Amino acid sequence: MRTPIGQIIGYAELLQEDALDADQSDLARDLWRIRSAAQRLLEYVNGICRPAFAGLAPAQGEPVAEAADPAASMPRGAEAVAEGTKGTLLIVDDDAGNLDLLARRLEASGYTVEVAEDGRSALRRLEEQPFDLVLLDVLMPGMSGIEVLEAIRHERDGTELPVIMATALGGSEDTVEALRRGANDYVTKPFDLPVVLARVETQLSLARAAGVIHDLAMQLEIRNAFIRQIFGRYVSNEVVTNLLESPDGLELKGEKRRVTILLADLRGFSVLTEALSPVSVVSVLNNFLGAMSEVIQAYGGTIDEFIGDAILALFGAPETCADYAERAVACAISMQLAMESVNEKNRAMGLPEVEMGIGIATGDVIVGNIGSERRTKYGAVGSTVNLAARIESTTLGGEILISEETRTELGTLAQLDSEREIHPKGFGASLRIHRVVGMGGRHDLFLAQDGMDFVELEDELPVRLALLEGKQVGSRAVWARISAISARGARLRSEEPLPELSDVRLELVDEHGVTIPGVCYAKVVEAAVGLEGLLTLRFTSRTALFVEFIEQVLVRGRR
């Protein structure tokens, strides 16, 4: 059922674009209603299937955030197609509906598209003509997608011919096996077409960059300039110089080192992407990653990798320094302060504002060049990296949380305003973490106070809450009433208590229990001791309709 429903959504999007280009607004609005109804049906089907199939991944883009206006939610066809073709793609799928849907969408976006209905036909097409990327179904009769991938990788590596796997079982053993066998990325069915477009564009960009790198590397006379250009994006000039001057700088080896790990991640970015075009998604990411990379390098940090909308950086390697923890925390404060310029740029481009959370941990790790003789990256491995990720997952937008070891390293330099106890997965005991709001000494950096300025409501707002279980939305509803609200959070009375730091989805409902359009995700930041059901929430991500509704409530409440 997920596949035909996904095709209904996809075709509705395509037809809506055509209607908008033809200035047929009534038809576009009807198609938007069809698309919205299909998205709600898909959510309903997923909700039925989820208890029975625990490994089944939700459709990409779920939960659905409906656009208020169809013209605002869809890219115009003329704007989506660049001058000339963007590349030649081969789509391999045994479902004719999926082939037609993907081919139409990708061709409308400027790609030349060829299709194959099975694995053997796909391999023949690859022998007959060159392709820039393959979109390959995992589950096919006869020759499976994994077998086709293996045959491709015997001839061409991932930088020469990117392969994106398509599967209805995201995170399943098949998907893991495909990535292990050399797949560059994967998408899940039913297809979220903006996500497919974004991932195709990303892999083609990476492939083109790999081609440029190969050409530059062949020119021996500019080898050092090339290395400085590439490595200079991730580490300071001093680190690049050390790599160039050290005869064994790029050897595959590791060493134990005490470092500080910083992980920064955008809050609620997945929900934001549902209402943005692929170009807008990439623009938001580039604005964020570009600004944060400059700050990290200014403090002598090394960027380990970009993980979607997250940045992993280390301080204290490869270049040894005694003040690695101090640099990392000062860098984190500067990164939060730099978010104002990032959002100023987003506003100027008509893009949404974003918030970032940062987790920091200090400890021993193994650092070194990881990979093979053909492909290598400098990185860190160890429980400290995992701890930084666990700490970051508990942050709110604008927060910096550090481990107890990092706090000890800083002494009296850091200004802290609170501490929490967490029970991170993979760690036996509970751990204390601390919220940083400033850094004294030579840095003299301080964050603005995060006041929520609640407005008390005369008439409480009924809401329905659902606890998030990992990336899934729980099926059990908890009813509550909002008594005070601000643009960033809410205070409410719940029918039952919820644990602090738990993540919830919040939906507004009317007096009859009917859902009002708009949805919000939030974290429980305070659960009053001894007062059952009294909660304070901090919003982490909101749809445009929810923001509009809350703004109207605040205007009425301040009169």
VMD Tcl script that draws the C-alpha trace (Angstrom):
set ca {
  {0.00 0.00 0.00}
  {2.88 2.37 0.76}
  {4.14 2.18 -2.85}
  {0.92 3.20 -4.69}
  {0.15 5.85 -2.07}
  {3.65 7.25 -2.55}
  {3.05 7.31 -6.30}
  {-0.19 9.25 -5.79}
  {1.75 11.82 -3.75}
  {4.49 12.03 -6.39}
  {2.15 12.42 -9.34}
  {0.11 15.01 -7.46}
  {3.29 17.03 -6.95}
  {4.21 16.78 -10.63}
  {0.74 17.76 -11.83}
  {0.59 20.59 -9.32}
  {3.79 22.03 -10.75}
  {2.30 21.90 -14.24}
  {-0.87 23.60 -12.99}
  {1.08 26.36 -11.30}
  {3.16 26.94 -14.43}
  {-0.08 27.20 -16.41}
  {-1.57 29.62 -13.83}
  {-4.39 27.15 -13.07}
  {-4.58 27.97 -9.38}
  {-7.90 26.16 -8.76}
  {-6.54 22.93 -10.23}
  {-3.30 23.35 -8.27}
  {-5.30 23.75 -5.07}
  {-7.31 20.58 -5.79}
  {-4.12 18.65 -6.48}
  {-2.68 19.96 -3.23}
  {-5.75 18.58 -1.40}
  {-5.23 15.19 -3.07}
  {-1.56 15.22 -2.10}
  {-2.39 16.18 1.51}
  {-5.05 13.48 1.78}
  {-2.61 10.87 0.46}
  {0.03 12.01 2.94}
  {-2.45 11.61 5.80}
  {-3.40 8.16 4.48}
  {0.29 7.23 4.37}
  {0.68 8.29 8.00}
  {-2.35 6.15 8.88}
  {-0.95 3.10 7.04}
  {2.45 3.56 8.71}
  {0.72 3.79 12.09}
  {-1.04 0.48 11.47}
  {2.09 -1.27 10.22}
  {4.52 0.05 12.80}
  {3.55 -2.25 15.74}
  {3.72 -5.35 13.50}
  {6.90 -4.45 11.62}
  {9.30 -2.85 14.06}
  {12.05 -2.62 11.43}
  {9.89 -0.77 8.91}
  {11.21 2.72 8.31}
  {8.75 5.63 8.14}
  {8.26 7.29 4.80}
  {10.76 10.03 4.24}
  {9.37 13.37 5.26}
  {7.09 11.90 7.96}
  {5.54 13.42 10.03}
  {3.82 15.43 7.28}
  {3.95 19.19 7.55}
  {1.35 20.51 5.10}
  {2.01 23.78 3.35}
  {-0.58 26.52 3.87}
  {-0.56 27.43 0.20}
  {0.14 25.02 -2.68}
  {1.99 27.74 -4.57}
  {4.39 28.13 -1.64}
  {5.04 24.41 -1.18}
  {6.03 23.42 -4.72}
  {9.03 24.50 -6.84}
  {8.09 25.96 -10.20}
  {9.17 23.79 -13.11}
  {11.04 26.55 -14.94}
  {13.03 27.35 -11.81}
  {13.91 23.71 -11.16}
  {15.62 23.11 -14.52}
  {19.14 24.48 -14.96}
  {20.51 25.43 -18.37}
  {21.29 22.23 -20.25}
  {21.26 18.77 -18.71}
  {22.59 18.22 -15.21}
  {23.70 14.67 -15.92}
  {22.60 11.30 -17.29}
  {20.91 8.95 -14.82}
  {19.95 5.27 -14.96}
  {16.91 4.25 -12.88}
  {16.54 0.53 -12.18}
  {13.24 -0.71 -10.68}
  {10.87 -3.59 -11.44}
  {7.84 -1.37 -10.64}
  {6.72 0.49 -13.78}
  {4.94 3.14 -11.70}
  {8.10 3.98 -9.78}
  {10.13 4.15 -13.00}
  {7.67 6.53 -14.64}
  {7.32 8.74 -11.56}
  {11.07 9.08 -10.96}
  {11.84 9.57 -14.66}
  {9.28 12.39 -15.00}
  {10.47 14.16 -11.87}
  {14.17 13.92 -12.65}
  {13.70 14.94 -16.29}
  {11.66 17.95 -15.12}
  {14.64 18.89 -12.94}
  {17.04 18.92 -15.88}
  {18.45 15.38 -15.97}
  {18.64 12.98 -18.89}
  {17.03 9.75 -17.69}
  {17.21 6.15 -18.94}
  {15.34 3.27 -17.27}
  {15.84 -0.48 -16.81}
  {13.28 -2.93 -15.40}
  {15.73 -5.52 -14.05}
  {19.34 -5.95 -13.02}
  {20.66 -7.65 -16.16}
  {19.15 -4.97 -18.41}
  {20.77 -2.34 -16.21}
  {24.25 -3.89 -16.59}
  {23.80 -4.04 -20.37}
  {22.84 -0.36 -20.44}
  {25.92 0.50 -18.40}
  {28.12 -1.31 -20.93}
  {26.47 0.47 -23.86}
  {26.67 4.08 -22.70}
  {28.12 6.21 -19.90}
  {25.99 7.32 -16.95}
  {26.68 9.82 -14.19}
  {24.61 8.09 -11.48}
  {22.51 4.96 -10.91}
  {19.33 4.89 -8.79}
  {18.99 1.18 -8.01}
  {16.15 -0.77 -6.35}
  {17.36 -3.27 -3.73}
  {14.57 -5.84 -4.01}
  {14.07 -7.09 -7.59}
  {13.23 -10.51 -9.02}
  {16.04 -12.41 -10.66}
  {19.21 -10.41 -10.09}
  {18.90 -8.38 -6.87}
  {20.05 -4.82 -6.46}
  {22.90 -5.98 -4.20}
  {24.18 -8.28 -6.96}
  {23.94 -5.48 -9.53}
  {25.84 -3.19 -7.15}
  {28.61 -5.78 -6.75}
  {28.96 -6.08 -10.53}
  {29.16 -2.30 -10.89}
  {31.79 -1.97 -8.16}
  {33.98 -4.60 -9.86}
  {34.34 -2.13 -12.73}
  {33.91 1.34 -11.20}
  {34.31 2.79 -7.71}
  {31.92 5.09 -5.89}
  {33.58 8.31 -6.99}
  {33.48 7.31 -10.65}
  {29.85 6.12 -10.70}
  {27.70 6.96 -7.65}
  {24.95 4.44 -6.81}
  {21.93 5.34 -4.66}
  {19.93 2.35 -3.40}
  {16.13 2.49 -3.15}
  {14.48 0.34 -0.50}
  {11.29 0.08 1.53}
  {13.30 -1.16 4.51}
  {15.47 1.78 5.56}
  {18.03 0.70 8.12}
  {17.46 -3.01 7.31}
  {20.20 -5.58 6.80}
  {19.85 -5.16 3.03}
  {20.51 -1.43 3.28}
  {23.50 -1.93 5.58}
  {24.85 -4.60 3.25}
  {24.44 -2.29 0.24}
  {26.38 0.49 1.95}
  {29.08 -2.01 2.92}
  {29.32 -3.20 -0.69}
  {29.93 0.32 -1.97}
  {26.58 2.14 -2.30}
  {27.00 5.89 -1.93}
  {23.61 6.56 -0.32}
  {20.05 5.24 -0.07}
  {16.46 6.51 -0.21}
  {13.33 4.82 1.12}
  {9.99 4.04 -0.47}
  {7.49 5.60 -0.88}
  {9.76 8.16 -2.52}
  {9.95 11.64 -1.03}
  {10.83 13.34 -4.32}
  {12.56 16.42 -2.84}
  {14.78 14.09 -0.80}
  {15.57 11.99 -3.89}
  {16.48 15.15 -5.82}
  {18.66 16.46 -3.00}
  {20.57 13.20 -2.66}
  {21.05 12.85 -6.40}
  {22.40 16.41 -6.58}
  {24.69 15.76 -3.60}
  {26.17 12.57 -5.05}
  {26.68 14.15 -8.48}
  {28.39 17.13 -6.84}
  {30.66 14.79 -4.89}
  {31.45 12.81 -8.04}
  {32.30 16.00 -9.93}
  {34.48 17.14 -7.05}
  {36.23 13.76 -7.04}
  {36.94 14.17 -10.74}
  {38.45 17.58 -10.15}
  {40.58 16.19 -7.34}
  {41.82 13.38 -9.58}
  {42.82 15.82 -12.32}
  {44.65 18.05 -9.86}
  {46.46 15.13 -8.25}
  {47.83 14.11 -11.64}
  {49.65 17.41 -11.86}
  {52.64 16.73 -9.67}
  {53.98 20.28 -9.81}
  {50.99 21.66 -7.86}
  {50.68 18.77 -5.38}
  {51.35 20.84 -2.28}
  {49.04 23.64 -3.37}
  {46.31 21.06 -3.98}
  {46.74 19.52 -0.50}
  {46.62 22.95 1.12}
  {43.45 23.79 -0.78}
  {41.65 20.57 0.21}
  {42.85 20.12 3.81}
  {42.60 23.85 4.49}
  {38.81 23.53 4.48}
  {38.91 21.31 7.55}
  {42.03 22.12 9.60}
  {44.19 25.15 10.36}
  {47.15 26.20 8.20}
  {49.54 24.95 10.91}
  {48.09 21.44 10.66}
  {48.35 21.45 6.85}
  {51.98 22.55 7.05}
  {52.73 19.75 9.51}
  {51.16 17.18 7.18}
  {53.17 18.42 4.22}
  {56.48 18.56 6.06}
  {56.10 15.20 7.83}
  {57.26 12.24 5.66}
  {54.72 9.94 7.34}
  {51.95 12.53 7.66}
  {49.49 10.50 5.58}
  {50.42 6.99 6.74}
  {47.60 4.77 7.92}
  {48.30 4.60 11.63}
  {46.69 5.61 14.89}
  {47.68 6.83 18.32}
  {46.02 7.31 21.66}
  {45.40 10.98 22.41}
  {43.44 12.98 24.98}
  {41.19 15.38 23.07}
  {37.95 17.30 23.32}
  {35.17 16.35 20.88}
  {32.58 18.90 19.74}
  {29.39 17.87 17.95}
  {27.06 20.59 16.66}
  {23.68 19.82 15.09}
  {20.73 21.85 13.82}
  {17.54 21.38 15.85}
  {14.44 20.22 13.97}
  {16.10 20.41 10.57}
  {14.27 17.32 9.25}
  {10.89 19.01 9.76}
  {12.11 22.19 8.07}
  {13.22 20.32 4.95}
  {9.68 19.06 4.31}
  {8.55 22.54 3.27}
  {11.74 23.51 1.36}
  {12.93 22.80 -2.15}
  {16.22 20.86 -2.54}
  {17.97 24.08 -3.55}
  {16.73 25.82 -0.39}
  {17.77 22.87 1.79}
  {21.29 23.00 0.37}
  {21.39 26.79 0.80}
  {20.44 26.54 4.48}
  {23.08 23.85 5.02}
  {25.78 25.77 3.16}
  {25.08 28.96 5.12}
  {25.33 27.01 8.38}
  {28.27 24.74 7.57}
  {30.29 27.52 5.94}
  {30.01 29.88 8.90}
  {30.66 27.18 11.51}
  {33.69 25.82 9.64}
  {35.35 29.23 9.74}
  {34.79 29.53 13.49}
  {36.15 26.03 14.18}
  {39.30 26.71 12.17}
  {39.81 30.04 13.94}
  {40.06 28.13 17.25}
  {42.46 25.50 15.88}
  {39.87 22.72 15.65}
  {39.93 19.90 13.12}
  {36.69 19.07 11.31}
  {36.35 15.29 11.39}
  {33.30 15.20 9.13}
  {29.97 16.73 8.14}
  {27.08 14.41 9.02}
  {24.08 15.85 7.20}
  {23.25 18.97 9.21}
  {25.83 18.17 11.92}
  {29.56 18.94 12.33}
  {31.98 16.74 14.26}
  {35.21 18.48 15.28}
  {38.19 17.60 17.50}
  {40.53 19.77 19.52}
  {43.98 18.48 20.47}
  {44.65 16.42 17.32}
  {46.45 16.12 14.98}
  {48.20 19.18 16.42}
  {48.90 18.76 20.14}
  {47.83 21.63 22.42}
  {47.45 21.89 26.18}
  {44.27 23.99 26.11}
  {42.15 21.70 23.89}
  {39.11 21.82 26.22}
  {39.28 25.60 26.58}
  {39.52 26.04 22.81}
  {36.58 23.73 22.20}
  {34.21 25.46 24.65}
  {35.24 28.96 23.53}
  {34.70 27.81 19.95}
  {31.23 26.52 20.85}
  {30.22 29.88 22.34}
  {31.52 31.70 19.25}
  {29.57 29.27 17.06}
  {26.34 30.04 18.92}
  {27.01 33.77 18.63}
  {27.68 33.32 14.90}
  {24.21 31.83 14.41}
  {22.78 35.36 14.34}
  {24.74 36.12 11.16}
  {23.70 32.74 9.71}
  {20.02 33.54 10.30}
  {20.44 37.08 9.03}
  {21.70 35.60 5.77}
  {18.83 33.09 5.75}
  {16.27 35.87 6.23}
  {17.79 37.88 3.38}
  {17.42 34.83 1.11}
  {13.84 34.13 2.23}
  {14.92 31.00 4.13}
  {13.80 29.92 7.62}
  {15.83 30.65 10.74}
  {17.57 27.69 12.40}
  {18.88 26.83 15.86}
  {21.86 24.72 16.87}
  {22.68 22.51 19.86}
  {26.27 21.63 20.82}
  {27.54 18.70 22.91}
  {31.15 18.54 24.13}
  {33.09 15.69 25.79}
  {36.74 15.22 26.79}
  {38.67 11.95 27.05}
  {41.04 9.49 25.45}
  {40.45 8.43 21.84}
  {42.36 6.78 19.02}
  {43.15 9.35 16.33}
  {44.78 8.84 12.96}
  {44.27 8.35 9.26}
  {41.40 5.91 8.86}
  {40.53 4.13 5.64}
  {42.54 2.49 2.87}
  {45.47 3.40 0.66}
  {42.94 4.64 -1.87}
  {40.70 6.66 0.41}
  {41.69 8.06 3.78}
  {40.31 10.52 6.30}
  {41.74 11.81 9.56}
  {39.40 11.02 12.43}
  {38.85 9.89 16.01}
  {37.41 6.64 17.38}
  {36.36 5.94 20.96}
  {33.68 6.26 23.61}
  {34.36 10.00 23.99}
  {33.03 10.54 20.46}
  {29.88 8.58 21.38}
  {29.49 10.56 24.61}
  {29.64 13.89 22.75}
  {26.86 12.62 20.47}
  {24.74 11.51 23.45}
  {25.19 14.88 25.15}
  {24.34 16.76 21.95}
  {21.11 14.78 21.57}
  {19.83 16.29 24.86}
  {20.51 19.91 23.86}
  {17.96 22.55 22.98}
  {18.46 25.18 20.31}
  {21.12 27.68 21.47}
  {22.48 25.39 24.20}
  {26.02 24.17 24.91}
  {26.29 21.14 27.19}
  {29.64 19.73 28.37}
  {30.74 16.58 30.16}
  {32.06 16.47 33.73}
  {35.62 15.84 32.47}
  {35.44 18.90 30.23}
  {34.23 21.00 33.17}
  {37.17 19.75 35.27}
  {39.65 20.67 32.51}
  {38.23 24.22 32.34}
  {38.49 24.97 36.06}
  {36.96 28.36 36.78}
  {37.14 29.66 33.20}
  {33.66 28.53 32.14}
  {30.48 30.17 33.39}
  {27.84 27.51 34.07}
  {24.20 28.08 34.96}
  {22.85 24.56 35.51}
  {23.65 20.88 35.50}
  {21.70 17.77 34.55}
  {21.94 14.05 35.10}
  {21.62 11.89 32.01}
  {21.60 8.15 31.39}
  {23.20 7.84 27.96}
  {22.80 4.65 25.96}
  {25.97 2.55 26.02}
  {27.24 3.99 29.32}
  {26.69 2.01 32.48}
  {26.25 4.77 35.04}
  {24.38 8.06 34.98}
  {26.51 11.09 34.06}
  {26.46 14.74 35.03}
  {26.54 17.33 32.28}
  {26.75 21.12 32.56}
  {25.21 24.01 30.62}
  {27.75 26.64 29.54}
  {26.66 30.27 29.12}
  {30.03 32.05 29.00}
  {33.82 31.90 29.09}
  {36.03 34.29 31.02}
  {39.76 34.95 30.83}
  {41.19 35.96 27.46}
  {38.01 34.87 25.64}
  {35.38 37.04 27.38}
  {32.48 35.40 25.53}
  {28.93 35.20 26.86}
  {25.59 33.99 25.50}
  {22.38 35.96 25.76}
  {19.88 34.80 28.37}
  {17.35 32.29 27.01}
  {14.20 33.73 28.58}
  {10.91 32.43 27.22}
  {8.71 35.40 28.35}
  {5.53 33.40 28.97}
  {2.12 34.97 28.43}
  {-0.56 33.59 30.76}
  {-3.72 32.48 28.94}
  {-7.22 33.21 30.14}
  {-8.56 30.18 28.29}
  {-6.26 27.18 28.33}
  {-5.48 25.54 24.98}
  {-6.15 21.79 24.69}
  {-3.31 19.82 23.10}
  {-2.44 16.21 22.34}
  {1.09 14.99 23.15}
  {2.93 11.92 21.84}
  {6.30 10.77 23.20}
  {9.07 10.27 20.64}
  {10.76 6.89 20.83}
  {14.07 7.46 19.06}
  {13.04 8.75 15.62}
  {9.53 7.30 15.89}
  {6.41 9.03 17.18}
  {4.71 6.90 19.85}
  {1.14 5.78 19.24}
  {-0.15 6.58 22.76}
  {-1.70 10.04 23.16}
  {-1.33 12.15 26.32}
  {-3.88 14.96 26.74}
  {-2.87 18.30 28.25}
  {-3.85 21.99 28.41}
  {-1.49 24.93 27.78}
  {-1.76 27.55 30.54}
  {1.06 29.88 29.43}
  {2.93 30.22 26.15}
  {5.75 32.07 24.41}
  {7.29 31.98 20.95}
  {9.83 29.44 22.24}
  {7.97 27.25 24.70}
  {4.89 26.52 26.78}
  {3.75 25.63 30.29}
  {0.99 23.08 30.53}
  {-0.94 20.69 32.75}
  {-0.79 17.11 31.57}
  {-3.15 14.27 32.47}
  {-0.07 12.24 33.38}
  {3.55 13.12 34.20}
  {6.25 12.97 31.56}
  {10.00 12.54 32.28}
  {12.32 15.53 32.00}
  {14.38 15.74 28.77}
  {11.86 13.56 26.93}
  {10.95 14.62 23.39}
  {7.31 15.03 22.38}
  {5.16 15.91 19.39}
  {2.49 18.49 20.22}
  {-0.73 18.97 18.25}
  {-3.36 21.61 18.95}
  {-6.95 20.39 19.15}
  {-10.31 22.12 19.45}
  {-12.92 21.49 22.16}
  {-14.23 18.51 20.19}
  {-10.80 16.86 19.97}
  {-10.37 17.69 16.27}
  {-6.78 18.45 15.29}
  {-6.03 22.06 14.30}
  {-3.54 22.30 11.37}
  {0.05 22.73 12.48}
  {2.41 20.58 14.53}
  {5.30 21.22 16.90}
  {8.12 19.17 18.41}
  {9.37 20.02 21.89}
  {11.51 18.83 24.80}
  {10.34 18.62 28.42}
  {12.75 20.95 30.23}
  {11.00 20.90 33.60}
  {8.61 18.54 35.33}
  {7.57 20.07 38.66}
  {8.41 17.77 41.58}
  {5.34 16.89 43.63}
  {2.97 18.56 41.16}
  {1.80 15.77 38.95}
  {1.41 16.70 35.31}
  {2.86 20.27 35.49}
  {5.37 20.59 32.62}
  {7.49 23.22 30.90}
  {8.25 22.58 27.23}
  {10.86 24.18 24.99}
  {9.93 24.08 21.30}
  {12.56 22.41 19.10}
  {10.82 22.54 15.72}
  {7.58 24.07 14.46}
  {5.65 24.07 11.22}
  {4.67 27.40 9.67}
  {0.99 26.86 10.54}
  {1.82 26.23 14.20}
  {3.98 29.39 14.37}
  {1.17 31.43 12.79}
  {-1.37 30.11 15.28}
  {0.88 30.80 18.30}
  {1.62 34.33 17.10}
  {-2.13 35.02 16.97}
  {-2.53 33.64 20.50}
  {0.33 35.82 21.79}
  {-1.11 38.95 20.18}
  {-4.48 38.33 21.86}
  {-2.80 37.50 25.18}
  {-0.73 40.72 25.31}
  {-3.69 43.04 24.75}
}
mol new
graphics top color blue
foreach p $ca { graphics top sphere $p radius 0.5 }
foreach p [lrange $ca 0 end-1] q [lrange $ca 1 end] { graphics top cylinder $p $q radius 0.2 }
display resetview
